Amino acid sequence: MLGLRQSAAARALSFVCQENAVSVLERQVIDFLGYQWAPILTNFLHIIIVILGLFGTIQFRPRYVTGYAAWLVVWMTWNVFIICFYLEVGDLSRALIGFGLDKAEKF
């Protein structure tokens, strides 16, 4: 019975990894159309970590799964920050102008 729960959890995490990889590959194609190289490099890093997370799920390597989970928290936090920045939620625009970024120089 315990083995069934672990395999179901492994299948669920494997599905999440695969869906994450597909969405990042789509984002990578869109980023290649632009001129910014930082998003392309971070997407490439994300793809590598997703592959390691998928490998850790299939091979049941807790260190890889833990690293993937920690990276997902960082990745989601960064994406929420970027979304809030583009939508000009709160004082993000004014706070970043204080760092020398002009409003016309936004991404």
Secondary structure, DSSP 8 states (H G I E B T S, - for coil): -HHHHHHHHHHHHHHHHHHHHHHHHHHHHHHHTSS-SHHHHHHHHHHHHHHHHHHHHHHT-HHHHHHHHHHHHHHHHHHHHHHHHHTT-TTHHHHHHTTT--GGG--
